[in-house]
Amino acid sequence: MKTVEFKNITWIDFVDPSADDVLYLQENFDIHPLAIEEFVTPTYRPKATQYENCIFLTIHIPLFNVATRTTYPGELDIVLTKDHLITGQAKEIYQLDDFFAKLANNEGQRRLYMNKTPAHLLYSILEMLLESCFPRIDHIHKKLENIEEQVFNGKEKEMVFEISVVKRDILNFRRTLKPQRHIIESLSQMKSPLIVPELSAYFQDLTGTNIRLWNALESNKETIESMEETNNSLLSNKLDFTMKVLTVFSAIMMPMTVYSNILAMSADIPFGKSPHAFAIHTSIMLFISLCTIVVFKMRKWL
């Protein structure tokens, strides 16, 4: 448990709340029991619930797993009371930890973000978390540029897996981000003494930020899908060319093979007693192959 205070506002942050943390909340705060139960229960869907003396929120933050190279949702539970903002991280959210440390270590930052109400602090946290998504989208955009360069440099096979990884990352990012818009819209429309009316416009602005993020992800999604189609087309063309070369080679060799088999079935090979027999038959086979190539050219098969 971590705590930072300024004037009449206290922010308490829990990482993976335990039974002792639940007992602490029950003993020290007048929070609805359902809110406390939801605070320690993993939730896969975002929600916003207004109780008599508090507001409970569950949101999910897009986080990046370096090992699997994909985005996953980091759950953040929030309890808003008159004088306290209580947050619980199911898994460590580094953006939130950095923001907390910045407030804890700098009085000027506390004066900037904690001089009004816990709801104002909540807005600042949500704004920071949403803004932190833009660098991730920029990173995805750079990956797309690199994939495009590699695809048109003849590395289609190597890019098949890379395209799949980036595509999964974008889809997981979208799946995490989209439901959060409804939570922010709920805050802007919520009639509660814990949220002053002036904050409604600020939460509406966060909705706009969420929409901008979504539009950027939509653009990246369309780009990666187009890049996948282009890569598949180039691979298909290369495969068709390879098959064409092999087919033509087989067709050219077939008359030579037939001719040599005919000679093998004959007991008395023509020119068999001639000292130049090998050269004669080799010349005949090459002539047959040349005639085959000429026919292919006339038919425009080559």
N, C-alpha and C positions, 0 to 999 in steps of 0.2 A: 504494500500500500504506500502510495506517495501522496503528499499533501502540499499545496501551495495556497497561501492566503494573502489577501489584500483588502483592507477596509473591512466591509461586511460580507465579502464573497470568499468562499472556500471551494477549491477544486480538489477533489479526491479521485485518484486514479488507481484501479486495481488491474493486475495482470493475472489472468486465469484465476478468478475469485474462488476461494476455498470456503469450507464450512465455517472457519473462524471469521472470515470476512463477512459472511452472511450474518453471523451472530453479532458482529460489530455494528452492522447497519441496523439490525433489529433493536439493539440496545440504545443506540445513539441518535436515531432519526425516526421521525414519524412518517414512515413511508408505507404505502399500501402493501399488504403482504403479497398480492399478486405481482406487483412491480418487483419486489425482492426475488420472488420465485423465478420470474422471467429473466432477471438480471444474471442469474447463475445457470440458466438453462440454455444450451445452444439453440439458436434459432436460424433457420435456413431462409426465412423470408423476412424482409424488412417490415417494420410496423411502427405505428405511432399511436399511443394510448394515453388518454387524459384521465387522470384520477382526481379525487377531491383535493388532495394537497400536493400533487406532483404530476409530472409528465414523464412517461417512459418511452424511449425510442430504441429501436434496433436498426442500425444501418450496416452496410457492408462496403468496405473500402477495397478497391482493386490493388492487390499486392502482387509482386513478381517473385516467382520461385526460380532462382538462378540454376538450380540443379535440373529441373524439368523444363526450364525456359518457357514458362507459361504463366499467365495471370490467374490468381485465385482470390476468392473473397475473404477478407479479414473482417470478422464480426466485431462491432463496437456497440456495446449497450450503454445507454445514457439515461440517468435519472436527474431530472431538473426540479429543484425545489426553490423556495423563496430565497434562501441564502447559500445554497450549495449546488454545485454541478458535480455529479458522481459518474465516472466513466469506468467501464470494465472491458478489457481486451481479452477475447478468447485466445488469440495469439498476438504476440507483440507487433504493434503497428509503429514502425520506426518514425513515420511523419509525426504522429501524435507524441511520441516520446521526445522528439527533438523540440517540438513546440512547448511541451511541459517544461523541459530543461531550460529553455530560453526564458520562460516566465519565472522559474524558480531562481535563476541566477542573475536576473537583471530587474531591478526595481522599476526602471523606466518602462520595460515591457509590461510589467504588472500594472503600472499606472495607465498604460495605453489600452490594455485589453480587459482589465478587471476593475474599472472605476465606475461601472454602472450597475448592471444586473447580471445574474448568471445566464440569462437568456442572451444577452449581448456577447458573453463569452462563448456560448454555444454557437452563435452565428459565426464568430471568428474561427472557431475550430472547424466548422463545416466548410467555410470558405477556404481555409488552408488545405483541408483534405481534398477538396475538388480541384483547387489550383495545382496541387501536387500531381494530378493526373496528366497535365499538359506535357511535362517533360517525358513521361512514358509514351505518350502518343508521338512526340517528336522522335523518340528512339525507334518506334515502329516504322515511322516514315523513312528514317535512314536505312533501316533493314530493307524496306521495299525498293529503295533506290539501288542498294547493293545487289539485290536479287535481279532487278531489271538489267543492270550492267552485266552480271554473270550470264544471264540467259542469252543475251545477244552477243556474248563472247564465246559461244559454243559450249557452255557448261550446263546443258539442259539436264543431263542425268544427275549431276551433283545438286542441282537446285530443286529436284522433286521433293526430297526430304525437308529442305530448308523452307520451301513454300508451305508444306504441311504444318511445320512448327509455327510459323508466323500466322498462318490462318487460324490455327487452334488458339493462339494467344489472343488474336483479335476477337474471336467468338466468345472466349471466356471473359474478356474485358467488357464486351457489350452485355453479356448475360449478368455481370455483376453491376454494371452502372445503371442500366435502364430502370430497375425498380426503385432506385433511390429518388427519382424525380417525384414520385408520389408522396414520399415522406416529406420532402422539402415543401411541396405544395400544401400538405396538411398543416405544416407549421405556419405557413403564411396565412392560412384561413382559420386557424385555431383561435377560439375565443377563450382566453384564459388569463387570469390576473398575473400569472407568472410570465407572460409574454406581452410586453407593452405594445400598443397599436403601431407605434412608429417602426417596429421591427418587421411589420408585414411587408413593406416595400423592400427591405433588405433580403428577406427570404425569397421574395419573388425574383430578385436579382440573381440569387443562387440557382433558381430554376433556369434562368437564362444561361448561366454558366454550364449547368448540366446539359442543356440543349446543344450548346456549342461543342462540348465534349462528344456528345452523341453524333453530331453531324461530322465531326472529324473522324470518328470511328467508322461511320457509314462510308465515308470517302475511302478510308484505308481498306475496308471490306471489299468495296467494288474494285479497287486497284489490285488486291491480291487475287481476287477471283479472275479478273482479266489476265493477270500475269500467269495464273495457273493454266488458263485456256491457251494462251500463247505458247507457253512452255510445252504443253501436251501436243500442240500442233507441230512445233518444231521437232519434237521427238518422233512424232508419227511420220513426218516427212523424211527424217533421217532413216527410220526403219524401212519405209517404202523404197527409198533409194538403195539401201543395202539389199533388200529382197530383189529389186530389179537387177542389180549387178549380178547377184548369184544366179538368178534365172537365166539371164543372157549368157553367162559363162557356161551354165549347164547345157543350154541350147546349142551353143557353139561346139562344145565338146561331144555332144551326142552323135553327130554324123561320124566323127573320128572313131568313137567307140564302136559304132555299128560296123564300120569298115574293118576295124581290127578284129572284131568277132567273126566276121565273114571269112577273113583270111585264116583265122584259127580253125574254122570248121572245114576248110578245104585241105584235102590230102596233098594236092599238087598246087603249091602256091605259085601264082604268076610271078615271073622273073625270079623264081626261087633259086635258080642256078647262076643267076647273074651276080658278079662281084659287087654290083651297085644296087642290089635289091633293097637294102635298108633305106638308101637315099631316095630311091624311086617311090617306095610306099609312103615314106615320110612326106615327100613332096605332094603325093596324091591327097593325103590327109590334110595337109596345110591348104591345098587348093580347095578342098571341100569346105573347110572352115571359112576360108576367104569368101567363097560363094554364099555361105550362110550369113556372114556379116553384111555382104552386099544386099542380100534379100531383106535383112532386118533394116538396113538403111533406107531401102526403097519403100518399105512399109512404115517407116518412121517409128520403128520400135526402139531405135537407139537415138 
